[in-house]
């Protein structure tokens, strides 16, 4: 299922530059060409998630969450991490096609996204990463590099995956999953 990775911390920690680096794997990180923000409606974010399908939905600055989304943030998190849009009818009382997606949602902000969420189920769909210090030695230089060099890693990733046999991909997936489960067990 879709999930949220929330990078939060003080101003100048490099959170937005991190989003630019993540974006640059697949798309142009310049001036909101791919990276969006929370100044949007739930419907527009649902449509964008469906259009992206498996590519990450990147939203900058949780402080910009619209009033309507903020009033039911748990519902918004549930809806976005369900991987399916709401059922809707059209003007002729027919049913519109539904939206589907399976992606990671990357967010940034100065406060953790969990501060907007109270229900445990919604919290369980969020991976919080606290930027306690500056992430980049030179954030401006890093942003300039990714602004002019993007899209290459995604194409290379797809090429490598396409060259692999299905059984080899499943074996690698299971190895990574076992490693993550082992690390999680040590952390608790």
Protein Blocks (a to p, Z undefined) as FASTA:
>chain_A
ZZdddddddehilmmmmmmmmmmmmmcfeghllbccfbdcfklmmmmmmmnomaccddeh
jklpcfklmmmmmlmmmmmmnopacddddfkopacdddddddddddddfbdfklmpmbfk
lmmmpccdddfbdfbfblmlmmmmmmmoghklmmmmmmmmmmpcfklmmmmmmmmmmmmm
mmmmmmZZ
